[in-house]
Amino acid sequence: MNLDYRSLLPEDFDPSSRVWVYQSSRLFFLSEAPEIEEMLNEFVNSWRSHGAVVKGYANLFFGQFVVVMADESQAGVSGCSTDSSVRLIKNIEERFKVDMFNRQNLAFLVKEKVQLIPLSQLNYAVENDFITPETIYFNNLVATKAELENKWMIPVKESWLVSRIGKKGIEVAS
């Protein structure tokens, strides 16, 4: 799996650009990806905030994550314009019969594939060595372009998950 997503991010967006990451409950089919990308492009091309054009970007990563970005250095994103991006994601959910808002499903890179594990099963996965300190975790809580570039795909030992892991535990990175 090619993990070089950074090269797909717009270079001309400010590092403080706002980011929203939505994780699908399943991998999208290859036949679905072009339609999703078209929906994302149409949204970005018509994205407005109080009439002002939003400098936006949206893309499907690894066939499972929709990333939406707004560079607010030119026009701020209002509540209404944020709501419109949420409507887009809800349309994707409805059209493709997926869940894009379940934050209880955690995504990891295991054997070159994105694997979802419910938060309730995290300790089991650690205890059975499915997840190790070095396993890559998709930290969908990133909020800026800079965080997306540097803190989206991180080892479990560097994530907030360390505080959730039980007996076997994972040592915190020093």
C-alpha positions in Angstrom: 0.0 0.0 0.0 1.4 3.4 -1.0 1.2 5.6 2.1 2.4 8.8 0.5 -0.8 10.8 0.9 1.0 14.0 1.7 1.9 14.5 -2.0 -1.9 14.7 -2.7 -2.4 17.6 -0.3 -2.6 21.1 -1.8 0.8 22.8 -1.4 -0.8 26.3 -1.5 -3.0 25.8 1.6 -1.9 27.4 4.9 -0.6 24.8 7.5 -3.4 26.1 9.8 -6.1 25.2 7.3 -9.0 23.4 9.0 -9.3 19.7 8.4 -12.1 17.2 8.9 -11.5 13.5 8.5 -14.4 11.1 8.0 -13.8 7.4 8.2 -16.0 5.0 6.3 -17.3 1.8 8.0 -16.0 -0.1 5.1 -13.6 0.2 2.2 -15.3 1.8 -0.8 -15.4 -0.4 -3.9 -13.2 0.7 -6.9 -16.5 1.3 -8.8 -17.7 3.7 -6.1 -14.5 5.8 -5.9 -15.0 7.9 -9.1 -18.5 8.9 -8.0 -17.3 9.9 -4.5 -14.5 11.9 -6.0 -17.0 13.6 -8.3 -19.3 14.5 -5.3 -16.2 15.9 -3.5 -15.1 18.0 -6.5 -18.6 19.4 -7.0 -18.9 20.3 -3.4 -15.5 22.0 -3.2 -16.2 23.9 -6.5 -19.4 25.3 -5.0 -18.4 25.7 -1.3 -19.4 29.1 0.0 -19.4 30.9 3.3 -21.7 33.8 3.5 -21.4 34.2 -0.3 -17.6 34.1 -0.3 -15.8 31.3 -2.0 -14.2 28.9 0.4 -10.7 27.8 -0.7 -11.5 24.1 -0.2 -10.1 20.7 -0.9 -11.6 17.2 -0.5 -10.3 13.8 -1.4 -10.8 10.1 -0.8 -7.7 8.5 0.8 -6.9 4.8 1.0 -10.4 4.1 -0.3 -11.8 4.6 3.2 -11.2 8.2 4.5 -12.8 11.4 3.2 -10.7 14.4 4.0 -12.2 17.9 3.7 -10.0 21.0 4.1 -10.7 24.7 4.2 -7.9 27.3 4.0 -9.4 30.1 6.1 -6.5 32.5 5.3 -8.8 34.0 2.5 -12.4 33.4 3.8 -13.5 32.0 7.1 -15.7 28.9 7.3 -19.0 29.7 9.1 -21.3 27.3 10.8 -23.5 27.1 7.8 -20.6 26.3 5.4 -19.4 23.6 7.9 -23.0 22.2 7.9 -22.9 22.0 4.2 -19.8 19.8 4.3 -21.5 17.6 6.9 -24.5 17.3 4.5 -22.1 16.1 1.8 -20.8 13.4 4.1 -24.3 12.4 5.0 -25.1 12.2 1.3 -22.1 9.8 0.8 -23.4 7.7 3.8 -26.8 7.4 2.3 -25.7 6.8 -1.3 -23.2 4.2 -0.5 -24.8 2.6 2.7 -21.8 3.3 5.0 -21.4 5.0 8.4 -19.0 8.0 8.3 -19.6 9.3 11.8 -18.9 6.3 14.1 -15.9 7.5 16.2 -16.0 4.2 18.1 -14.4 2.4 15.2 -10.7 2.9 15.2 -8.6 2.5 12.1 -5.1 0.8 12.0 -2.7 -0.2 9.3 -2.3 -3.9 9.7 -0.5 -6.1 7.1 -0.7 -3.3 4.5 -4.5 -2.9 4.9 -6.7 -0.5 6.8 -8.4 -2.5 9.6 -11.2 -1.2 11.8 -11.4 -2.3 15.4 -14.2 -1.1 17.8 -12.9 0.8 20.7 -14.5 -1.8 23.0 -12.2 -4.4 21.4 -9.0 -2.4 21.7 -7.6 -4.2 24.8 -8.4 -7.6 23.3 -6.5 -6.6 20.1 -3.5 -5.5 22.2 -3.5 -8.5 24.4 -3.5 -10.8 21.3 -0.8 -8.9 19.6 -3.0 -7.8 16.7 -2.1 -4.2 17.7 1.5 -3.4 18.9 3.1 -0.2 20.0 4.4 0.3 16.4 1.1 -0.4 14.7 0.1 2.7 12.6 -3.1 4.3 13.9 -5.2 6.8 11.9 -5.7 9.7 14.2 -8.9 11.1 12.7 -8.9 13.9 15.4 -6.4 16.0 13.5 -7.8 19.5 13.0 -5.3 21.3 10.7 -3.3 20.6 7.5 -0.1 20.6 9.6 -1.6 17.9 11.9 -2.9 15.9 8.9 0.6 15.9 7.5 2.4 15.0 10.7 0.0 13.4 13.1 -2.6 11.6 11.1 -0.8 8.3 10.7 1.2 7.6 13.9 2.3 4.6 15.9 -0.1 3.6 18.6 2.5 4.4 21.3 2.3 8.1 20.2 -1.5 8.3 20.2 -4.2 9.0 22.8 -4.9 5.3 22.8 -2.1 4.7 25.2 -4.3 6.0 28.0 -7.1 3.5 27.1 -5.1 0.3 27.0 -5.4 -2.1 29.9 -3.1 -4.6 31.7 -0.7 -5.5 28.9 -0.4 -1.9 28.0 1.8 -0.1 25.6 4.7 1.9 26.8 4.4 5.7 26.2 6.9 7.0 23.8 9.6 9.1 25.5 
